[in-house]
Amino acid sequence: MTKVNPEFGRKLQKFGARTSYECFNCGNCTAVCPLSTNEAQFPRRFMRFVQLGLEDKIKRSLEPWLCYYCGDCQQTCPRQANPGEVMMSLRRYLTSVYDWTGLSRKLYTSMGWKVISVGVLFFLTLLVVYLFHGPIVTERVELETFAPAHIVHPVGYAFGAVLSFFLLSNVYRMYRFILGDMQGKIPASAYIRELVTLVLHFATQIRLRLCANKSRWLKHWLLMTGYFVAFMLVNVDIVSRWSLTNEPPAWWHPAKLLWSYASIAMLYVTTEAIIGRLRKKEPLHQYSHSTDWMFLILLWFTVATGLLVRIFMELHWPLPTYYTFALHLAFTVPLLGLEVPFTKWSHLAYRPFAMYFMRLKESASS
């Protein structure tokens, strides 16, 4: 029996879907969408689900994660129902459903929670740096002396482990919602065989290339790979020892080249996204949820301060290097601590896992 929640449309408004009731189900959006298939149709079907209050059916669906918000559907909508933004709102809502802590829902629906959470983590990080930093050498730049590796590395690993626990436990809840009673029908071999699908879509975001605007895929791929490279540089021990050092490596050093790529890629994409959202010319940029701005601002300042740290090190400016490094950490902690398991960055995991789960569902049905 299908349950109906008449208040679901109003609930979804808090996640950004303010125009779903404008839709009269003409089907133009689904017809023009290059990612919609007979087996996984959207956005029209989900516009109707929202209107009917089919909340339980939406919780069990993976189609919202197959939408990349190219904007074609919004340009052809005769009612300005903004189906792309509704699908984006459904992804925000589903992120809050998967999150067992409840923090995601608060971040998505409360401006106060967003501001307080970011502020607390930002100033708490500065306080920790102030209390536990090493000697401040002013004759030359000694970043590893200021931020001792024997403290920074274990804290970083512990932080990464906590974030991984929250994210993976939420992915498991996603698995339970989507596969439900089908779990027992999936052959064990399918879980291993379809890992190729998971890795492929995580590494390439290849479905986005089906959209007409190919630059969207390139920007998305640059952002994803830039983040992944930076994450690995921070968390892989041998590479971390290259980055947190008193003597900056030569320009040709692999770690330096990778840091440069990650910084430039993420800074370019975030700057372009911020400008686009201010101009509001493209459908993607016309409607910005407050968490979209939180993500872009935190990421931009994290990357910019990290880049400044390396510039100041090359210029042999000790105090600007130390102070900027402290700011860099203060932006990094709320960016990773809030975005990775609870809001925008979690989509990097949910999208490829949606493809993985779809293949598992097909295995159970065959």
TORKOL-4160 file (C-alpha; in steps of 0.2 Angstrom, whole numbers, padded with zeros to 4 digits, m for minus):
366
<pt num="1" X="0000" Y="0000" Z="0000"/>
<pt num="2" X="0007" Y="0017" Z="m0005"/>
<pt num="3" X="0006" Y="0030" Z="0009"/>
<pt num="4" X="0003" Y="0048" Z="0004"/>
<pt num="5" X="0009" Y="0064" Z="0014"/>
<pt num="6" X="m0001" Y="0079" Z="0009"/>
<pt num="7" X="0011" Y="0090" Z="0017"/>
<pt num="8" X="0026" Y="0084" Z="0008"/>
<pt num="9" X="0026" Y="0098" Z="m0005"/>
<pt num="10" X="0027" Y="0111" Z="0009"/>
<pt num="11" X="0041" Y="0101" Z="0017"/>
<pt num="12" X="0051" Y="0101" Z="0001"/>
<pt num="13" X="0050" Y="0120" Z="0000"/>
<pt num="14" X="0062" Y="0121" Z="0014"/>
<pt num="15" X="0074" Y="0112" Z="0003"/>
<pt num="16" X="0072" Y="0124" Z="m0012"/>
<pt num="17" X="0057" Y="0117" Z="m0022"/>
<pt num="18" X="0045" Y="0132" Z="m0022"/>
<pt num="19" X="0038" Y="0129" Z="m0040"/>
<pt num="20" X="0033" Y="0110" Z="m0040"/>
<pt num="21" X="0014" Y="0114" Z="m0040"/>
<pt num="22" X="0016" Y="0125" Z="m0056"/>
<pt num="23" X="0019" Y="0109" Z="m0066"/>
<pt num="24" X="0004" Y="0102" Z="m0076"/>
<pt num="25" X="0013" Y="0086" Z="m0081"/>
<pt num="26" X="0015" Y="0090" Z="m0100"/>
<pt num="27" X="0030" Y="0079" Z="m0101"/>
<pt num="28" X="0042" Y="0091" Z="m0110"/>
<pt num="29" X="0055" Y="0090" Z="m0097"/>
<pt num="30" X="0057" Y="0071" Z="m0098"/>
<pt num="31" X="0056" Y="0072" Z="m0117"/>
<pt num="32" X="0071" Y="0084" Z="m0119"/>
<pt num="33" X="0081" Y="0076" Z="m0105"/>
<pt num="34" X="0096" Y="0066" Z="m0112"/>
<pt num="35" X="0098" Y="0056" Z="m0096"/>
<pt num="36" X="0080" Y="0050" Z="m0094"/>
<pt num="37" X="0077" Y="0032" Z="m0100"/>
<pt num="38" X="0061" Y="0021" Z="m0101"/>
<pt num="39" X="0068" Y="0012" Z="m0085"/>
<pt num="40" X="0072" Y="0028" Z="m0076"/>
<pt num="41" X="0061" Y="0042" Z="m0081"/>
<pt num="42" X="0062" Y="0060" Z="m0074"/>
<pt num="43" X="0059" Y="0074" Z="m0070"/>
<pt num="44" X="0040" Y="0073" Z="m0075"/>
<pt num="45" X="0037" Y="0058" Z="m0064"/>
<pt num="46" X="0045" Y="0066" Z="m0049"/>
<pt num="47" X="0036" Y="0082" Z="m0051"/>
<pt num="48" X="0020" Y="0072" Z="m0050"/>
<pt num="49" X="0027" Y="0062" Z="m0035"/>
<pt num="50" X="0030" Y="0078" Z="m0026"/>
<pt num="51" X="0012" Y="0085" Z="m0030"/>
<pt num="52" X="0004" Y="0069" Z="m0024"/>
<pt num="53" X="0014" Y="0068" Z="m0008"/>
<pt num="54" X="0022" Y="0051" Z="m0012"/>
<pt num="55" X="0036" Y="0053" Z="0001"/>
<pt num="56" X="0039" Y="0035" Z="0004"/>
<pt num="57" X="0041" Y="0031" Z="m0015"/>
<pt num="58" X="0053" Y="0046" Z="m0017"/>
<pt num="59" X="0064" Y="0039" Z="m0002"/>
<pt num="60" X="0066" Y="0022" Z="m0011"/>
<pt num="61" X="0070" Y="0031" Z="m0028"/>
<pt num="62" X="0087" Y="0033" Z="m0036"/>
<pt num="63" X="0082" Y="0043" Z="m0051"/>
<pt num="64" X="0085" Y="0060" Z="m0042"/>
<pt num="65" X="0104" Y="0055" Z="m0042"/>
<pt num="66" X="0104" Y="0052" Z="m0061"/>
<pt num="67" X="0099" Y="0070" Z="m0064"/>
<pt num="68" X="0114" Y="0082" Z="m0067"/>
<pt num="69" X="0104" Y="0098" Z="m0068"/>
<pt num="70" X="0110" Y="0103" Z="m0086"/>
<pt num="71" X="0095" Y="0115" Z="m0086"/>
<pt num="72" X="0087" Y="0109" Z="m0103"/>
<pt num="73" X="0071" Y="0104" Z="m0094"/>
<pt num="74" X="0069" Y="0122" Z="m0087"/>
<pt num="75" X="0071" Y="0130" Z="m0103"/>
<pt num="76" X="0057" Y="0120" Z="m0111"/>
<pt num="77" X="0045" Y="0121" Z="m0097"/>
<pt num="78" X="0029" Y="0131" Z="m0102"/>
<pt num="79" X="0024" Y="0134" Z="m0084"/>
<pt num="80" X="0041" Y="0139" Z="m0077"/>
<pt num="81" X="0040" Y="0125" Z="m0064"/>
<pt num="82" X="0059" Y="0123" Z="m0064"/>
<pt num="83" X="0059" Y="0104" Z="m0064"/>
<pt num="84" X="0078" Y="0104" Z="m0063"/>
<pt num="85" X="0078" Y="0114" Z="m0047"/>
<pt num="86" X="0065" Y="0102" Z="m0040"/>
<pt num="87" X="0076" Y="0087" Z="m0044"/>
<pt num="88" X="0090" Y="0097" Z="m0035"/>
<pt num="89" X="0079" Y="0099" Z="m0020"/>
<pt num="90" X="0075" Y="0081" Z="m0020"/>
<pt num="91" X="0093" Y="0077" Z="m0019"/>
<pt num="92" X="0095" Y="0089" Z="m0004"/>
<pt num="93" X="0080" Y="0081" Z="0004"/>
<pt num="94" X="0086" Y="0063" Z="0001"/>
<pt num="95" X="0103" Y="0068" Z="0008"/>
<pt num="96" X="0094" Y="0073" Z="0024"/>
<pt num="97" X="0084" Y="0056" Z="0024"/>
<pt num="98" X="0100" Y="0046" Z="0023"/>
<pt num="99" X="0109" Y="0056" Z="0037"/>
<pt num="100" X="0105" Y="0047" Z="0053"/>
<pt num="101" X="0111" Y="0061" Z="0064"/>
<pt num="102" X="0098" Y="0074" Z="0058"/>
<pt num="103" X="0112" Y="0087" Z="0055"/>
<pt num="104" X="0109" Y="0087" Z="0037"/>
<pt num="105" X="0091" Y="0092" Z="0038"/>
<pt num="106" X="0095" Y="0106" Z="0050"/>
<pt num="107" X="0109" Y="0113" Z="0039"/>
<pt num="108" X="0097" Y="0112" Z="0024"/>
<pt num="109" X="0082" Y="0120" Z="0032"/>
<pt num="110" X="0089" Y="0132" Z="0045"/>
<pt num="111" X="0100" Y="0147" Z="0041"/>
<pt num="112" X="0104" Y="0149" Z="0060"/>
<pt num="113" X="0111" Y="0131" Z="0060"/>
<pt num="114" X="0122" Y="0134" Z="0045"/>
<pt num="115" X="0129" Y="0150" Z="0052"/>
<pt num="116" X="0132" Y="0143" Z="0069"/>
<pt num="117" X="0139" Y="0127" Z="0063"/>
<pt num="118" X="0152" Y="0135" Z="0052"/>
<pt num="119" X="0156" Y="0149" Z="0065"/>
<pt num="120" X="0159" Y="0136" Z="0079"/>
<pt num="121" X="0170" Y="0125" Z="0068"/>
<pt num="122" X="0180" Y="0140" Z="0061"/>
<pt num="123" X="0184" Y="0148" Z="0078"/>
<pt num="124" X="0186" Y="0132" Z="0087"/>
<pt num="125" X="0200" Y="0127" Z="0074"/>
<pt num="126" X="0208" Y="0144" Z="0076"/>
<pt num="127" X="0208" Y="0141" Z="0095"/>
<pt num="128" X="0216" Y="0124" Z="0093"/>
<pt num="129" X="0230" Y="0131" Z="0082"/>
<pt num="130" X="0233" Y="0145" Z="0095"/>
<pt num="131" X="0234" Y="0133" Z="0109"/>
<pt num="132" X="0244" Y="0119" Z="0101"/>
<pt num="133" X="0255" Y="0127" Z="0088"/>
<pt num="134" X="0274" Y="0125" Z="0089"/>
<pt num="135" X="0287" Y="0138" Z="0090"/>
<pt num="136" X="0285" Y="0153" Z="0078"/>
<pt num="137" X="0302" Y="0155" Z="0069"/>
<pt num="138" X="0303" Y="0173" Z="0061"/>
<pt num="139" X="0320" Y="0172" Z="0053"/>
<pt num="140" X="0314" Y="0160" Z="0040"/>
<pt num="141" X="0299" Y="0150" Z="0035"/>
<pt num="142" X="0297" Y="0134" Z="0045"/>
<pt num="143" X="0279" Y="0128" Z="0043"/>
<pt num="144" X="0283" Y="0111" Z="0050"/>
<pt num="145" X="0289" Y="0119" Z="0066"/>
<pt num="146" X="0274" Y="0130" Z="0067"/>
<pt num="147" X="0262" Y="0115" Z="0063"/>
<pt num="148" X="0271" Y="0100" Z="0070"/>
<pt num="149" X="0268" Y="0084" Z="0059"/>
<pt num="150" X="0267" Y="0073" Z="0074"/>
<pt num="151" X="0251" Y="0083" Z="0079"/>
<pt num="152" X="0244" Y="0088" Z="0062"/>
<pt num="153" X="0245" Y="0071" Z="0054"/>
<pt num="154" X="0236" Y="0060" Z="0068"/>
<pt num="155" X="0223" Y="0074" Z="0070"/>
<pt num="156" X="0220" Y="0074" Z="0051"/>
<pt num="157" X="0219" Y="0055" Z="0050"/>
<pt num="158" X="0206" Y="0054" Z="0065"/>
<pt num="159" X="0196" Y="0068" Z="0057"/>
<pt num="160" X="0196" Y="0059" Z="0040"/>
<pt num="161" X="0191" Y="0043" Z="0049"/>
<pt num="162" X="0176" Y="0051" Z="0058"/>
<pt num="163" X="0170" Y="0059" Z="0041"/>
<pt num="164" X="0172" Y="0042" Z="0032"/>
<pt num="165" X="0161" Y="0034" Z="0046"/>
<pt num="166" X="0147" Y="0047" Z="0044"/>
<pt num="167" X="0147" Y="0046" Z="0025"/>
<pt num="168" X="0149" Y="0028" Z="0023"/>
<pt num="169" X="0135" Y="0024" Z="0036"/>
<pt num="170" X="0124" Y="0036" Z="0027"/>
<pt num="171" X="0128" Y="0027" Z="0011"/>
<pt num="172" X="0123" Y="0011" Z="0019"/>
<pt num="173" X="0106" Y="0019" Z="0024"/>
<pt num="174" X="0104" Y="0024" Z="0006"/>
<pt num="175" X="0107" Y="0006" Z="0001"/>
<pt num="176" X="0094" Y="0001" Z="0013"/>
<pt num="177" X="0081" Y="0013" Z="0007"/>
<pt num="178" X="0084" Y="0010" Z="m0012"/>
<pt num="179" X="0085" Y="m0009" Z="m0012"/>
<pt num="180" X="0074" Y="m0013" Z="0003"/>
<pt num="181" X="0067" Y="m0031" Z="0001"/>
<pt num="182" X="0077" Y="m0034" Z="m0014"/>
<pt num="183" X="0093" Y="m0036" Z="m0004"/>
<pt num="184" X="0091" Y="m0055" Z="m0002"/>
<pt num="185" X="0088" Y="m0057" Z="m0021"/>
<pt num="186" X="0105" Y="m0050" Z="m0027"/>
<pt num="187" X="0119" Y="m0063" Z="m0030"/>
<pt num="188" X="0134" Y="m0060" Z="m0020"/>
<pt num="189" X="0144" Y="m0060" Z="m0037"/>
<pt num="190" X="0135" Y="m0045" Z="m0042"/>
<pt num="191" X="0141" Y="m0034" Z="m0028"/>
<pt num="192" X="0159" Y="m0038" Z="m0034"/>
<pt num="193" X="0156" Y="m0037" Z="m0052"/>
<pt num="194" X="0147" Y="m0020" Z="m0052"/>
<pt num="195" X="0161" Y="m0012" Z="m0042"/>
<pt num="196" X="0168" Y="m0007" Z="m0059"/>
<pt num="197" X="0152" Y="0003" Z="m0062"/>
<pt num="198" X="0155" Y="0012" Z="m0045"/>
<pt num="199" X="0173" Y="0016" Z="m0049"/>
<pt num="200" X="0169" Y="0022" Z="m0067"/>
<pt num="201" X="0156" Y="0034" Z="m0062"/>
<pt num="202" X="0165" Y="0041" Z="m0047"/>
<pt num="203" X="0181" Y="0044" Z="m0057"/>
<pt num="204" X="0173" Y="0051" Z="m0073"/>
<pt num="205" X="0156" Y="0057" Z="m0070"/>
<pt num="206" X="0153" Y="0051" Z="m0087"/>
<pt num="207" X="0134" Y="0052" Z="m0088"/>
<pt num="208" X="0135" Y="0071" Z="m0088"/>
<pt num="209" X="0144" Y="0070" Z="m0105"/>
<pt num="210" X="0127" Y="0065" Z="m0112"/>
<pt num="211" X="0120" Y="0082" Z="m0109"/>
<pt num="212" X="0121" Y="0095" Z="m0123"/>
<pt num="213" X="0133" Y="0107" Z="m0113"/>
<pt num="214" X="0149" Y="0097" Z="m0113"/>
<pt num="215" X="0158" Y="0111" Z="m0103"/>
<pt num="216" X="0147" Y="0106" Z="m0088"/>
<pt num="217" X="0155" Y="0089" Z="m0088"/>
<pt num="218" X="0173" Y="0097" Z="m0089"/>
<pt num="219" X="0170" Y="0109" Z="m0075"/>
<pt num="220" X="0162" Y="0095" Z="m0064"/>
<pt num="221" X="0176" Y="0083" Z="m0068"/>
<pt num="222" X="0189" Y="0097" Z="m0064"/>
<pt num="223" X="0181" Y="0100" Z="m0047"/>
<pt num="224" X="0179" Y="0082" Z="m0042"/>
<pt num="225" X="0197" Y="0077" Z="m0047"/>
<pt num="226" X="0204" Y="0093" Z="m0040"/>
<pt num="227" X="0196" Y="0089" Z="m0023"/>
<pt num="228" X="0201" Y="0071" Z="m0024"/>
<pt num="229" X="0219" Y="0075" Z="m0027"/>
<pt num="230" X="0220" Y="0087" Z="m0013"/>
<pt num="231" X="0211" Y="0075" Z="m0002"/>
<pt num="232" X="0224" Y="0061" Z="m0006"/>
<pt num="233" X="0239" Y="0074" Z="m0003"/>
<pt num="234" X="0232" Y="0078" Z="0014"/>
<pt num="235" X="0228" Y="0060" Z="0020"/>
<pt num="236" X="0241" Y="0049" Z="0012"/>
<pt num="237" X="0256" Y="0049" Z="0024"/>
<pt num="238" X="0271" Y="0050" Z="0012"/>
<pt num="239" X="0263" Y="0063" Z="0001"/>
<pt num="240" X="0258" Y="0073" Z="0017"/>
<pt num="241" X="0276" Y="0074" Z="0022"/>
<pt num="242" X="0280" Y="0082" Z="0005"/>
<pt num="243" X="0267" Y="0096" Z="0008"/>
<pt num="244" X="0269" Y="0101" Z="0026"/>
<pt num="245" X="0288" Y="0105" Z="0026"/>
<pt num="246" X="0300" Y="0118" Z="0030"/>
<pt num="247" X="0308" Y="0118" Z="0013"/>
<pt num="248" X="0296" Y="0119" Z="m0001"/>
<pt num="249" X="0300" Y="0106" Z="m0015"/>
<pt num="250" X="0306" Y="0111" Z="m0032"/>
<pt num="251" X="0293" Y="0116" Z="m0045"/>
<pt num="252" X="0294" Y="0099" Z="m0054"/>
<pt num="253" X="0291" Y="0089" Z="m0038"/>
<pt num="254" X="0276" Y="0077" Z="m0041"/>
<pt num="255" X="0267" Y="0083" Z="m0025"/>
<pt num="256" X="0269" Y="0102" Z="m0030"/>
<pt num="257" X="0263" Y="0098" Z="m0047"/>
<pt num="258" X="0248" Y="0089" Z="m0040"/>
<pt num="259" X="0244" Y="0103" Z="m0027"/>
<pt num="260" X="0245" Y="0116" Z="m0042"/>
<pt num="261" X="0233" Y="0106" Z="m0052"/>
<pt num="262" X="0221" Y="0104" Z="m0038"/>
<pt num="263" X="0222" Y="0122" Z="m0032"/>
<pt num="264" X="0219" Y="0129" Z="m0050"/>
<pt num="265" X="0206" Y="0117" Z="m0055"/>
<pt num="266" X="0195" Y="0120" Z="m0039"/>
<pt num="267" X="0198" Y="0139" Z="m0039"/>
<pt num="268" X="0193" Y="0141" Z="m0057"/>
<pt num="269" X="0177" Y="0131" Z="m0056"/>
<pt num="270" X="0172" Y="0139" Z="m0039"/>
<pt num="271" X="0175" Y="0156" Z="m0046"/>
<pt num="272" X="0166" Y="0153" Z="m0062"/>
<pt num="273" X="0151" Y="0146" Z="m0052"/>
<pt num="274" X="0150" Y="0161" Z="m0040"/>
<pt num="275" X="0150" Y="0173" Z="m0055"/>
<pt num="276" X="0137" Y="0162" Z="m0064"/>
<pt num="277" X="0126" Y="0163" Z="m0048"/>
<pt num="278" X="0128" Y="0181" Z="m0047"/>
<pt num="279" X="0123" Y="0184" Z="m0065"/>
<pt num="280" X="0109" Y="0171" Z="m0065"/>
<pt num="281" X="0110" Y="0169" Z="m0084"/>
<pt num="282" X="0110" Y="0150" Z="m0085"/>
<pt num="283" X="0096" Y="0139" Z="m0078"/>
<pt num="284" X="0108" Y="0130" Z="m0066"/>
<pt num="285" X="0112" Y="0147" Z="m0058"/>
<pt num="286" X="0095" Y="0155" Z="m0057"/>
<pt num="287" X="0090" Y="0147" Z="m0041"/>
<pt num="288" X="0103" Y="0146" Z="m0027"/>
<pt num="289" X="0100" Y="0138" Z="m0010"/>
<pt num="290" X="0109" Y="0145" Z="0005"/>
<pt num="291" X="0119" Y="0128" Z="0006"/>
<pt num="292" X="0125" Y="0131" Z="m0012"/>
<pt num="293" X="0133" Y="0147" Z="m0007"/>
<pt num="294" X="0140" Y="0140" Z="0009"/>
<pt num="295" X="0148" Y="0126" Z="m0001"/>
<pt num="296" X="0155" Y="0138" Z="m0014"/>
<pt num="297" X="0162" Y="0151" Z="m0001"/>
<pt num="298" X="0170" Y="0138" Z="0010"/>
<pt num="299" X="0178" Y="0129" Z="m0004"/>
<pt num="300" X="0184" Y="0146" Z="m0012"/>
<pt num="301" X="0192" Y="0152" Z="0004"/>
<pt num="302" X="0199" Y="0135" Z="0008"/>
<pt num="303" X="0208" Y="0134" Z="m0009"/>
<pt num="304" X="0213" Y="0152" Z="m0010"/>
<pt num="305" X="0221" Y="0152" Z="0007"/>
<pt num="306" X="0230" Y="0136" Z="0003"/>
<pt num="307" X="0237" Y="0143" Z="m0012"/>
<pt num="308" X="0242" Y="0159" Z="m0003"/>
<pt num="309" X="0252" Y="0148" Z="0010"/>
<pt num="310" X="0262" Y="0141" Z="m0004"/>
<pt num="311" X="0265" Y="0158" Z="m0012"/>
<pt num="312" X="0271" Y="0165" Z="0005"/>
<pt num="313" X="0282" Y="0151" Z="0007"/>
<pt num="314" X="0291" Y="0154" Z="m0010"/>
<pt num="315" X="0293" Y="0172" Z="m0005"/>
<pt num="316" X="0300" Y="0167" Z="0012"/>
<pt num="317" X="0288" Y="0177" Z="0022"/>
<pt num="318" X="0286" Y="0168" Z="0039"/>
<pt num="319" X="0272" Y="0177" Z="0048"/>
<pt num="320" X="0260" Y="0178" Z="0033"/>
<pt num="321" X="0263" Y="0159" Z="0030"/>
<pt num="322" X="0259" Y="0154" Z="0048"/>
<pt num="323" X="0243" Y="0166" Z="0049"/>
<pt num="324" X="0237" Y="0161" Z="0032"/>
<pt num="325" X="0240" Y="0142" Z="0036"/>
<pt num="326" X="0229" Y="0144" Z="0052"/>
<pt num="327" X="0215" Y="0152" Z="0042"/>
<pt num="328" X="0217" Y="0138" Z="0029"/>
<pt num="329" X="0214" Y="0125" Z="0042"/>
<pt num="330" X="0199" Y="0136" Z="0049"/>
<pt num="331" X="0190" Y="0135" Z="0032"/>
<pt num="332" X="0195" Y="0117" Z="0029"/>
<pt num="333" X="0187" Y="0110" Z="0045"/>
<pt num="334" X="0169" Y="0116" Z="0042"/>
<pt num="335" X="0171" Y="0113" Z="0023"/>
<pt num="336" X="0175" Y="0095" Z="0026"/>
<pt num="337" X="0166" Y="0092" Z="0042"/>
<pt num="338" X="0149" Y="0099" Z="0036"/>
<pt num="339" X="0150" Y="0096" Z="0017"/>
<pt num="340" X="0157" Y="0079" Z="0015"/>
<pt num="341" X="0145" Y="0069" Z="0026"/>
<pt num="342" X="0130" Y="0080" Z="0027"/>
<pt num="343" X="0128" Y="0092" Z="0012"/>
<pt num="344" X="0135" Y="0096" Z="m0005"/>
<pt num="345" X="0151" Y="0085" Z="m0006"/>
<pt num="346" X="0141" Y="0070" Z="m0001"/>
<pt num="347" X="0134" Y="0070" Z="m0018"/>
<pt num="348" X="0151" Y="0064" Z="m0025"/>
<pt num="349" X="0147" Y="0048" Z="m0016"/>
<pt num="350" X="0129" Y="0046" Z="m0018"/>
<pt num="351" X="0129" Y="0049" Z="m0037"/>
<pt num="352" X="0140" Y="0034" Z="m0042"/>
<pt num="353" X="0133" Y="0023" Z="m0028"/>
<pt num="354" X="0116" Y="0026" Z="m0036"/>
<pt num="355" X="0122" Y="0019" Z="m0052"/>
<pt num="356" X="0130" Y="0005" Z="m0043"/>
<pt num="357" X="0113" Y="0001" Z="m0034"/>
<pt num="358" X="0104" Y="0002" Z="m0050"/>
<pt num="359" X="0115" Y="m0011" Z="m0058"/>
<pt num="360" X="0112" Y="m0022" Z="m0042"/>
<pt num="361" X="0093" Y="m0020" Z="m0044"/>
<pt num="362" X="0094" Y="m0026" Z="m0062"/>
<pt num="363" X="0104" Y="m0041" Z="m0056"/>
<pt num="364" X="0090" Y="m0045" Z="m0044"/>
<pt num="365" X="0077" Y="m0043" Z="m0057"/>
<pt num="366" X="0086" Y="m0054" Z="m0070"/>
